[in-house]
Amino acid sequence: MTHISLASLSAPTKVVLPDLVSHCPFDLHINRNHKLVSIESKRWLFQGDPHLDERSRHDFHGLKAGQLTATCYPNVGYPQLRVCSDFMNWLFHLDNLSDDMDKRGVREISNVVMNSLYHPHTYHSTARLSRMSKDFDKRMIQTASPGASQRFKETMEFFFQAVNQQAIDRASGHIPDLESYIALRRDTSGCKPCWAFIEYANNLDIPDEVMDHPTIRSLGEATNDLVTWSNDLFSYNVEQSKDHTHNMIDVVMNEQGIDLQSAFDFVGEMCRQSIDRFVEDRKNIPSWSPKIDNDVAIYVDGLADWIVGSLHWSFDSERYFGKHGKEVKKTRVVTLLPKIL
């Protein structure tokens, strides 16, 4: 006779996603160069890497990072889109590398990347990651403003510091409180460097004091929160199958003692509020000068493109829902995967 535990009987088998696509008021656009850039950028990623097996290549094709880039940077020129796409593929590659790393492994990767970015002519490494980092950064700094270039490097440092803390938490099985998690997740998301690429790709030159204005910072934060928290909703199924707990769903269930669907509803409401916060902040952007105001308007449009682009891409990509993204987008019902033993 087969014995089934009460826990397995009561464990949920499905979860319903919040309808964030309908709540998003921004139009979706896609860059006209997206197909060519996507092909070339994947070729750049695969080039000379003997460790990328057929499964890894298949996963990167299904990732559709080129589509994400094209919808998040829809109005930029071909050379800029290519650099952005290479960066996005590189960032997803970094994310995959760091997912199962301990803090020592994260620190080693951080040293290679940051030394390659800060000291491209004097730092020498045989690591492919170093060559890739130097390659796209060399193309970026040709036209990026000094401010955008500096913001990119600084926010990459924040990224590695946060990923290191995530590795420490993972090793100890620690689930942080919600406030601590939100602060950490704003950096582990890798969104902040992507905002610097909005400046670069659109040839913007926005002074530091403008980028540091509370309203501009709040707009970037609201966008980061929406992209990141919605990603936690969409990636939860894959992550729970691997017993990963760096996810807002786990944090909310642990802190509030609520069930899975209630946690999805709670985080979904937080996502809606982040979109609403962005819309309100956008109405209150101060004026500096005609040139700066125009650059700021383009920058904020770029943030809005990230909100709508990331939402739609999450269902088009195979990263979270496999081949079922279109169906999940329509029904919002996700069947939970079994645990990977």
Secondary structure, DSSP 8 states (H G I E B T S, - for coil): -----HHHHHS-SEEE---HHHH--S-----TTHHHHHHHHHHHHHTT-TT--HHHHHHHHHHTHHHHHHHHSTTS-HHHHHHHHHHHHHHHHHHHHHTT--HHHHHHHHHHHHHHHH-TTT-----HHHHHHHHHHHHHTTTS-HHHHHHHHHHHHHHHHHHHHHHHHHHHT----HHHHHHHHHHHT-HHHHHHHHHHHTT----HHHHTSHHHHHHHHHHHHHHHHHHHHHHHHHHHHTT---SHHHHHHHHH---HHHHHHHHHHHHHHHHHHHHHHHTT-----HHHHHHHHHHHHHHHHHHHHHHHHHHHSSTTTGGGHHHHHHH-EEE------
